């Protein structure tokens, strides 16, 4: 699943390419799984809206929308397979948001209209620039939703912005393993398996350590490590270890900098001890038994 650096990279790429464009029409596929909001609400919110900005909130890509004109949902220009009917009860507000969660295999592609439509395409936005913005997701774990009042909240604290005091408060009394706490999106939003492992390694903390047993000095190191790892990963375009590509279809390079994640049995880059893998709350965790205490 794309984590904060991958989502940030995609959002920045999309912002450069589609900000200011207007959504002229929307086609949505027949699969229900990707639609977290009703299909009619998604189409009505998006159609005739200008993309004012594209940004990341947690692991979500958020399109801030301005209404170009107040208009009812229309079938004009829609893909012939589209089943949404006009609904006069659906009236988007003047400011709204389209929220995309990529799930495991979701991708947002900016395409020319003549480009072949991939099999697992679930949404096509026709833009005034003549291009199309398509959402493709083979496994259908991604989710599309709208916030008509532009009030989307992903919960948790932004890890790139949290100060040390707040960071320490989030974790110092928790009885869960620190790895599980880092993955708790109600605490920090956007940190996932890869970057939790890499941050814990740099801070010298084992993933199974109970958060409440970690000293303030160690939490200070972890706070700095989380920020450093995320910033480095963003600079390198994220980690491409599965299906992830950015908004231009390019892979990231941070996987070449992984010190523990995915390196089970390989020698630690610091002490040469074999990297170990354990399962914590159903998630794989990688660590060095010598460098991390």
N, C-alpha and C positions, 0 to 999 in steps of 0.2 A: 504494500500500500504506500503510495507517495506520502512522505512526511513533510514537515515544515519547509526544508530547503527546496524540495522538488516543487511543492505547490507555490512557493514564493517565486521560483524561477519561471514557472509557467505563467503566473499572474503578471509578472513584469513583462514577459514577452508578449502576452495578449494585450496588455495596456498600450504598448508601442504600436500595435497593429490595428486595433479596433476602436480605441478611444475616439469619440466624436462621430462614429458611424451610427446610422439609424437602422433599427430593425424594421424591415418592411413587412415581413410575413414570417410565420412560424409553422413548421411541420413537426409533429410529434408521432413517434411510432406507436404500435399497438401493445407493446410490452408494458405492464403496469409497474414492474419492480422499480424502474428508475425514477418514477414520478412520486415525489414526497408530497407535493401539492397537487391539487386537481389539474388535469390537463387544460381545462378551459381557463382556469386562473393563470396558469403559466403563459398560455398563448395571449390572453388579454392583457396581461401585464407587460409582456415583451413587445407586442406589435405596436408600431408607431412610437417607440421609445428610443431616445438617444442614449448611447453608452457614454455616460459622463466620466466614468473611471472604472478601472479593474484593479482589485487588490486582494490580498490574502487576509483572512481572519481564521486563525487556527489552521486547520487542514482544509478549509473551504476557500474556493475562489468566488469572490463576490463582485458582481457587476452592478455598479450604481447607475440607476436609470433616471433620466428626465423625460417627462411626457412631452412629445412634440405637438400633439393635438389630441383632444379628448374625442375618442371614437369608440364605437362598439365593436366587439369581435366580429370579424367578417371572414367569409370563406374565400374571398377574392385572392387569387395568387397562391392558394394553399396547394400543397402536394395532393394529387388525386386520391391517395390512400388515407388522407387525414379524415378522421371521423368526428372531430370536434364540431359541434353545432353552435350557432350563434346563441349567446346567453346574455340577455339584457341585464341580468342581475350581477354580472361580473363587470365591475367598473374600476379599473386601476386608478390609484391616486397619482398626483403629479410627480411625486418622488417615490421610487420603489427600488427593490433589489432583486436580482436573479442570483441564486446561490447554487453553486455546483460543488458537490463532493465527488471526487474521482473514484472512490472505492479502491478495488484492487487493480483494475485494468482500464479505468476510464481515461479518455483522451479528448481534448478540445482541439479541433483542427480548423485553421482558416484555409479555405479552399476556393479555387475558381469553380464556378457553377458546372462546368463541363467535366470536372474531375469525377471519376467513378465513385459511386456511393458504396461504402463498405457494408458488408453484410450486417454487422451489429451496430448500425447507426440508429440512434434513438431520438435525435433531435437535429433539425436543420433550421438555422436562422438565416434568412435572406437579408443581406445588408444593402443599404443604399449605394455603397461603393461598387456594387456588382458582385461582391464575393459572398461566400457562405461560411458561417461558423457552425461546425458540426460536432455533436457529442457522440462518441463511439465508445462502446463498453461491452466487450464480449461476455464477461461474466455477470454483468448486470448487478454489481454491488454498489455502483455509483448512484448518486441521488440528485435530482433536480427539484428545486423548490423556489418559491418567490416569497418576498416579504413586502406586501403592498405598502406598508407604512415605513419602509426603509429602516426597520428596527431590529435587524438580525443580530443575535448575540450567540457566539459559539461557546460561551462560558469559559471559565479558567482565566489565567493570567498569561499575557504575552511574554514568552521566555526571553525575547530579545530586548524587552523593556523593563522587566521586573527588577527592582532594586534589591540589594543584599538583605535588608531588613525584612522585606516581604517574603523573599525566598526562604530565609531561615524559618520564618513563622509558618510557612506552608508545610514544612517537613519535620520540624524538630520533635513533635510529640506523636507522630504517627507510628503505629505498631507494625505496619505492613513493610515488606522488603522495600528498600529504596528504589529498586528497579520498577516495582509495581507502582510506587508513588509517582515516579517520573512519567509513567505512561498514563496516569490518571488525568484525563482531559479536563476534569473539573478543577484541577489544581493548575497545571501548566497546559496550555493548548498548543498542539502542534508537534510536541516531542514524541517520537515513535521509537521502535525497537532499535534501529541502527544507531541513532544519535544518543539514545540513553546508554547503550553499551560503550560507545566511544567516549562519552563524557565521563562515565564512571571510571573508565581506565585512566584517563588523564588526571582524574582527581584521586586515584589510588584507592578507590572504595569498591568492595565486592558487591555484586548485585543483590545478594541475599541478605546483606546487612539490614537489620531493622532500622528504619529511618530515625527512630527515637534514640538509638545508640550512637548516632553520628555526632561528633563534636561540632561546635560552631566553626572551628578552624577548618575542619573537613568540609563542612557545608559551604564555607567561603570559597574553597578550592573548586567545589562542584559548581557553584554559581558561575564562577569565571570559566570553567570548562564547558558548561552548556552553551554559553554565549559564544565562546571561541569556536567550538565545533560547528555550531549552526552557521556562523558567519563564514567560516572557511568553506563549508559545504555549499552555501549559496554562491560564493565566489566561483566555485568550480562547476556550477550548474546542477548540483545534487548528485545522487548516487544511482547509476543505472545498473541494477542487478537483476532485473526482471523485464517488465514491459515498459518501464518509464522512459519517455522522451519529452523534451520541452516543447514549447509552442511552435518551434520551427522544425520539429521532428528530429532534433539532435539529442544524443545521449549526454549524460553528465559524466564527470570525471572524479568525483570525490571517492568512489569505490576504490580507486587506486591508492587512497590515503588511509583506508581502514586499518586500524591497528589491532583490533580484536574481532570485530563483527565478521562472521563467515570464515574465520581462520582457525577453526577447531583443529587441534593437534599440530598446527604449524608453530614454529618457534616465535616466542615473544620478540618483538623488535627491539626491546630494551634489555631483557635479561636472558633471552633464549629458552626460557621454560616453555613447554607446550601449552598452547592456549586451550582452555577447557570450555565445555559447553554444558549448561544445565538448563532445566525447564522450570520457570517460575510463573505460576498462574497461567499455565498453558502457552507461555511464550519462551522461545529460545533466548538464552542469555550467554554471552561470550565474555571471558575474563582471563586474566593472568593470575594464577594462584600465588605467585611471588610478589608481583608489583602491586596487587590489590589486597587490602586487608579488611 
